[in-house]
Amino acid sequence: MSLKQLLEVFPRPGRVEWIGIRPIRKAPLQPVLEVDVSEKSGLVGDHYGGRNGNRHVTLIQAEHLPVVAALTGHESIDPGLLRRNIVVSSLNLLALKDHKIRIGDSVILEITGYCHPCSRMETNLGPGGYNAMRGHGGLTARVLQGGTIRQGDAVTVLPTDQPVLSGLAGPETGSDLAP
């Protein structure tokens, strides 16, 4: 296989483990079981909505939470302390550079970059929290197609050579990907 082909193969879909939104700036994240998603404003009800299309949504790897906990001397970490919207398990998020992902039946996100830690990690996780999060901060994404994200939804990687056509029906009535 070529390197390009290798970069397209993911062993299995991921899974949404946790969702959080912040109704106002600097407020703690509020865990929710589902959230509506808009192409214009990102996560409906999140204070960040519409401010920067490249950062509509933040995602973090569930498998990194125990690592951050170990590095900061905690038994476990509440995902809300890390200030990311969606925790995803079973999918290497850092391998998603230049990819689009589908969450659930309809939401499509384009990965736009790395989500570096902020200085609030020192407050939330204690001394050294910022450095513990380095390399574990997750990703930012913009919404290409809205819908609803629910805890437990599958997270699948879309082929890079297929453009996303917004507004079309899902697989049960027709493809939402170009042929």
Number of C-alpha atoms within 10 A of each C-alpha: 6 6 7 8 8 9 14 15 10 15 8 12 18 21 21 23 19 23 24 23 24 21 16 12 10 10 11 15 21 13 16 13 13 15 20 14 24 20 20 18 22 29 27 18 15 21 17 20 21 17 12 13 19 17 23 27 27 24 23 27 23 23 15 19 20 14 17 23 18 14 15 20 12 13 9 13 18 11 20 20 14 24 24 24 25 25 23 27 21 18 20 16 18 16 11 20 14 10 17 23 22 20 23 19 16 20 21 27 25 24 24 21 18 20 19 14 20 15 10 15 19 16 12 16 22 14 12 13 23 20 17 21 24 14 13 22 25 25 23 23 23 24 25 22 21 21 18 17 24 19 18 18 19 21 23 18 20 19 14 13 9 11 13 19 14 15 12 14 14 12 11 6 8 9 12 16 16 9 6
